[in-house]
Amino acid sequence: MNSNNNSLNRRQFIKRSAFSCAACVFFSGSDLWAESFMEKADFGSVPYPAPDWLRHAVIVEVPTRGFNVSDYKNPKNWKYPFGDTTYKSIAAKLDFLKDMSINVLCLYSVYNCTPQTNLFALRYTEPNPDMGNLDDVKDLIHQAHARGMQVISNTNHYGVDRTSPLVAEHPDWFLPSSQRRYSQRVFDLNNTAARAHIIDTHVWWCTEVGLDGWRIDCASAFAFKKSVWNEIVTRCAKKGKRILLATEGKQLAGSIQGSGLHGFAPILDLENNCPRHGATANDPYRCKEISGHNVGEPKDGGHAYNSSNPGEREGCYRVKGSRFIYGHNSMFAPMVPWMLLGEVFNATHLALPASNFSPKMLHSWLDWTDVESQPAVVEDFRKINKIRDEHKDIFHNNMYEAKLINVPCTSTPASPVKPYARFINGRKAGIVIGNNSTTEDVTFTLEIPLAAMGMDGLSELKVTDCWAKTTTKVAKDSLKSHAILVPRDKVAGGGVRVLIIEATL
């Protein structure tokens, strides 16, 4: 079938419809526009489920060019005003990330894209030349894999920047210039060569270069095309590579929702407000978006941003040193944590000095000396991560397997936070107690529900206070009223406590 004729037919259809091309431009952000040219998004199950490592994934977004710049204090010394991070300088931080139990990096973006932080593709067949070469990318991925970490990338696979050489080289690959999306030229998916280019390059990055998956930009709005991504997933799987798909703003059955739609407010009642709806054995994962490139605290005006591009900051840090949000809400809850890296050490919110897009966190940079100036935050977050790692049998991301119930309690002074239990019936439970107050220490008196956890037949149990690192054997009846103090949040050692309860040997 002739692709040029197909394009002409579509243009004629729009011209003859109730909406002119000018109207299509006006409605270019709507699903109506997308469906006029492309397949409707379908978020049903993918042919191969998410890889096994998603069970324990902790995902951080890496704003590639501002991640590990050459001079943390002086942007004027950078080689480029939008940051001079390289693939090698990202690799240089892998040991710190591993130590903080970060095990999935989402690069924005791995392929050659516009450097001014709007991340529109120039070429999908090569890395960013200002960040290094293909061997550097392969080495970054190899080093991450050697540490038990994965690397995925954002993709704006639906089009390219207007300045991309592909527009001149293959003009027939694209929809009319009047049908731009966020100023990008959009691929014509009815063009066989264009469709093959999208599929071939995304398979190549995974099977030949080593990438472990993709965050699919604008998926919920218009960009996710199931037939395209099913072929990518299938071809990767047939080459022995199970990849992760993270569709922005929409749950993809059998995989995951990627960052970008919204963030969840701090959860005070996990049992009744945890987004577990529809979770099944075949679709067990849900995302906890702590922060993302355009998601987070909505009005953070307290830090400097590009004065030539003023406006409210988008995607601002949310944790800000809160052990309650990081631990109670995120690391111990049955969801895949997704956040900007600076959350793990209470980084200063900094904007790149050069940006032609909006003042988002994605267009920010990191001052790594913040790690040294926040030792209590780093140590407490490392401790939270270690507790999660030491008890992977109950603290994981599979919502279908993770049994979750609230733990009845009284609190002094009164707290709105409800402790919860993650448990393996009859064998082991993790009791998570959080304090969201930044002014008051709270004592929780727990009525641990042994019967509900299938542990009431045990006369004696072993109780481990993970924070104090103490283990005692206690009689069953004593757990009907078990008091534990949780210091106030955002101070050293505050915000969260964890008890492990299991049968004695």
N, C-alpha and C positions, 0 to 999 in steps of 0.2 A: 504494500500500500504506500502511495507516495506521500511523504510527510509534508511537503510543501502544499499539496492540495488539501491535506487535513487542516493545516494552519489556516488556509484561505477559507475553508468551510466554517471554521470556528469564528473567524473574524466576520464573515457574512452573517452568521447566526446572531452575533452580538449586535451587529449593525441593524439587523431587522427586528431585533427584540425591543421590548419596552425601554431598555436602557441603552443609551448610546455609548460609544467608547469613552466619551468624557464622563458619563455617569459611572462607567466601570472604574475609572481612575478614582472618582470620589468614593466609591465603595470598595476600594482596593484592599481594605483591611477586613472585609467581611467574608464569611463562608460562601455567600452567593457568588462573589467574584471567583473564588477558588473552584467552586463546583462547575462554573461555566467552562473551565478549561481542563480541569484535572479530576482524578478520581476522588470520591468522597473519602475522608479519613475513616478507617475502620480499626478500632482498638481491641478487637477480639484476639484470641490466643495466637501466638507466633508458633512456627513449626517446631522450634526447639526452645525449651524453657531457658530461663536465665542460668548462667553457670553457677556451679556449687559455691564459689567463693562469695557470692552475694549474701549468703547466710551470715557471714561475719564482717561484711563490708562496712567501712567507715570512709565516706567519700568527701574529699575536699576539692573545691574549685581552685584552679591555679590561674590567676590572671597573668598569662605567660610573660609578657614583657616587663611587668612590674613586680614579678615574684621575688627575684634575688638579684637586684641591680648592683652595679659596680661600686656605688658610693651611697650608703644608706642615708646619709644626712644632707647630701648636696646634689639635688637633681641637675643643677647647672653643669655638673661634671660628667653627666652621663653622655654616652655617645649619641643617643637619640633622646629627644624630649618626651617620648612616650615610653621610656624605659629601655634598658639595654640588657635585660636578662637573656641568657643563652640556654640551650638545652643542657650544656655542661654545668651551668650554674644551678639549674634545677636539680640535676643529679647530685650536686654537692650538698643538698639539704635532705637527701633521702634518709640518712641515719637519724637525723632529728625527727623526721616524720615517723619513721619506724618506731622510735623510742616513745612517741606519743600515740602509738597504736593506729596511726593513719595508714590505711592499706590500699586505698584507691585514689589516684590522682585524676582529675578531669581537666585536661588542658584546654585553654581557650585561645587559639585552636592549633592543632599540630601541623596542619598544612599551610601553604603560603596564602596569607590573608593580609588585608590592608593593615598597616602598622598603626594607624591612628586610632586604634582601640575599638573600631566598630566591627571588626572581625569578619568582613565580607571577603569571600574567597577570590583570589587572583588565579591560582592554579591548584587543583586538587592532587596533582601528580608529584609534588615536591614539598619539602618543609619550608618554613620561613627562612629565607636566606640570611636575614640579619641576625638570626638566632643560632645558625649552624648549618650543618649539612645532614644528609640522610644517615651517615654513619653515627653522627652525634645522637640522632633520635633513637637509632637502634641500640646504642650504648645506654642511653637513659632507660629505655624499656628493659634492656637486659639487666641493668643494675637493680631496677625496681623488682623484677621477677626474682632475682637472686635473694632479695630480702622478703619474699613472700607478698609483694605488693603488685597491684595491677595498675595499668594506665589506660584511660579512655580519653576521648576527645570530643569536644563540641563540634557539630557540623551544621553549617548553613547550606545543606546539600541541594536545596531547591533552586539555587541561582548563584550568580557571581556579581562582584562589584562592577559598576559601569566601566571602570578602567581596565578590567581584566582583558588580557590579550585573546581569550577565548571568544569574546564577542566579535572581534574582527576575523579571527581564524575560522569560526564556525557560526556565521550569523543565522543559519537555518536551525541551530540548536535551541533558539530562544523565542519566547513569545514576543509580540510587538513591544517596542520600547515604551509605549503608552501604558503597558500593563506591568509596570515595575512594582516591586514589593520592597518597601523600606528603601527605596532608591536602587535596589538591585535588579539586574536583568534576570528573569525567571526562565528556567529550562522548560522547553516544550516536551512533555513526557510522551507525546505521540510520535516524536522523532526517535527512530530506533537507535541512531548513533548517540544521541544525547542521553537517552535512557541507559544505554550500555556503558557510557562514560561514568555516570553516577554509580552504577552497580560495580563495575570493574575496579574503580579507584577505591571505593570503600572496602571491598573485599581484599584488595592488595594491601592496604594499610594494616589489616588484621592478620592476614595469612603470611605475608612476606615480610613486613616491617615488624609486626609483633603486637600491635595495638589490641586491646582487650574489649573494645566496644565503643559505643557512640552515645552521646547526649544529642538528641535530635531537636534542633531549634524550631520554635514555632509550631510544634507538632499539633497541639490542640486547636490552633487557629486554622491551619490549612496544609501544613507541610508533610504530615505523615501519610505516606502512600503504602498501604500494606503489601501490595504486589511487589513493589520495589524492595522493601525491607525484608520481606519473606525470602526473596531470592538471595539477598545479601547474607542473611542468617543461614540459609540452607547451604549455600556454597562454602561459607566458612566452616560450617559443621562437617561437611563432607571432606574438608581438608584437615579435619581434626581440631578445629578451633571453635569452641562454644563462646559466643560473644554476648555482652550485655547491651541491650537497647534501653535507653532512658529517654522517654518521650516527654518533652517539656509540657508541663501543665496537665497531663492526662495519664491516668493509669493504663498501662499496656498489659493486658492479661498475659500472664506467664513471664513477664519481665518486671519493669518498674516504671513509676512516674518519675520523670526527671525534674530538676529544679526549674523554677520560673513562674509557676502559676500563682502561688501564694505561700506564705509561711504559716505555720500553726502557732497560735498564741500559746504561752506556757500552759501546760495541762495540769490542773489541780486534782483531777479525778480520772485516773488512767482507765479504770474498768469501764466507765460509762462514756468517756470522751475520746478514747483511742480510735483512730480511723481504721477499724478492722473490717468495715462493711464489705461483704462479698469475698473475703479471703477464704481460699480453699486449698486443698493439697496441691492442686495444679497452678494456683495463683496466690502464693502465700506472702508476697512481699509488698509492703507499703513504705513510702518515703516519709521521713521526718525532716522536712526542710527547715533547718535551724536558721540558715541564711543562704542567700544565693546572689547571683550577679545583679539581679534587680529585685530582690526580696529580702526583707529584714525589717528593722525598725524604720517606720515610714518617714519620720521627720527628724533626721539627725542633722541639726545645723550647727553643732558644736565644734566641728573640725573644718580645717581649711579645704577648700575645693578650688577648682580652676576659676579665677575671678572673671575670666572672659566668657565663661559658660555658667552663669549662676543658676540657682534653682535648688529645690529640695533634693537632698541626697537620696538616691534609691539604693535598696539592698544593703542597708547599713548593718554593722555588726549587732547581733542580738544578745549573745552570751555575756559579753562585757565582764568577765570574771565571775559570773554566777555559777557556783557549784550546783545549785538547784537545777538550773536549766540544763547545764551540761550533763550532770549525772542522772538525777531523778527523771528528767524529761527526755533524755536523749540516749546516753550510753546504756542505760539499763532497761529502757522501754523497748517493746518488740517492733521497732521500725528501723529502716535503714537510715542512719544519720547522714545528712548532706549539708555541708557548710562551707563557708569561706575559711581558708586556712587560719587567718588571724584570730579566729575564735579560740584556738587552743592556747593562746598566750596573751589574750586581751590586748591585741595589737591596736596601735593608734590608727584612726581612720584617716587615711591620706589619699589625695587624688593626684593623678598624673598631671604634670604641668601642661601637657598638650593633649587635648581631646576634642575631636570634632563631632562627638556624639553627645549623649547625656551624661550627667555626673553620677554614674553608677559605681557600685563597689567593684564591678568587673574592670573598671577603668581606674584602678587604684594601684598602689604599690605598698610594699612592706618594709618597715624599718626593723630589721632583725635584732637591733640592740634592745627592742622591747622585750625580747626573751630574757635578757639579763636583768632588766629592770622590773620584771614580774616573777620573781622566783617562787613566791607562794602560790600564785596561780598555776604556774607550770608544774610545780610539785604536786599540788592537789589534783590537777587534771591527769597527770601521769598516774597517780594513785587510783583514780576512778577507772582509768583505762586498764590498769593492771588487774583490778578486781574483775572487770568484764572478761579479760583474757583468761584469768584463772578459773573462771566458771562459765566457759563457753557452752556447756550443756544446757544452761538455763538462760544465760544472757546472750541471745542471738536475735536475728532479724526475722525469723520465720514466724509469721503471725498465726499460722494455722497450728503449728506445734506448740507454740508458747501459750501455756495456760496462764491466764491472768485474772486475778481477783483482787478486790480491795480488802484491806485488813481493818476490821473494826477497831476503833481506838477512841480515847479521850486525849485531849491535849491541853497543856497549861504553859503559857496562856493559849487561848483558843486559836487554832490554825485552820485555814480553809483547805490545806493540803491533805489528801487522803493517802496513807501508805498503801502499797500494793505488793502482791506476791507474784513472782514468776515461779512455776514449779513443775516438777516431774512427779506425777501422781504416786504417792506412797513411798517416795525415795528421797526427794530433795526439794528445798524451796529457797528462793532468794527473796528476802523481805526488804523492800526499798522504802526508806523513810526520808521525806524531803521537807525542808523548811525554806519557804520563800521570803520570809521576813528578813530585812536587812538591819533591823533594830533590836530584835528580841530573840534570845535563845528559847527553844521550845522543848518541853519534855512530852513525849508521846507515850502513853500507856497502851500497849498493844494487846488485843485479844486475838492471838494468832489462831486462825481457823484451821486447826489440824484435821478436823473431820472433812472439811471441803477439799483438803489437799490429800486425802487418803492416808493420813499419818496418825489417825487417832488410835490405831491398834498398837502403837509403840508406847511402852511405859517410860522409856528413857530416850532422850534425843541429844544430839550434839549441836551446840549453838556456837557459831563463830561470828564474832564482831569483826568484820573485815577492816574497819578503820583502825580499831585499837589493836588488831591482830591478836585477839585472845580467843581461846576455845574452851568451852566448859560443857560438862555433861549435866543435863537438868532433867528433872521429873516432868512428865507430860503436863501435869496440872499447873505447874508454875508458869507455863506459857499462856495461861488464860489471862494473866495480868503481868506483862513484861514491860518495864519502863526503860526508855532510852532517850538521852538528851541529844538534840541536834542543834549545834550552835547556829547563830544567825548567818545568813547568806552573805557572800562576798567578803568574807574574812577567812584567814588561813584555817583550814580544817572545818569550815562551816558548810551549811547548805544541804548536806545529804549524808545518810548513813545506810549501811547494808548489813543485814544479818543473814547468814547461811544456816539453815536448819536441815539436818539430815539424820538418818538412823545411825545409831552407834553400831560399831562392828562387834 
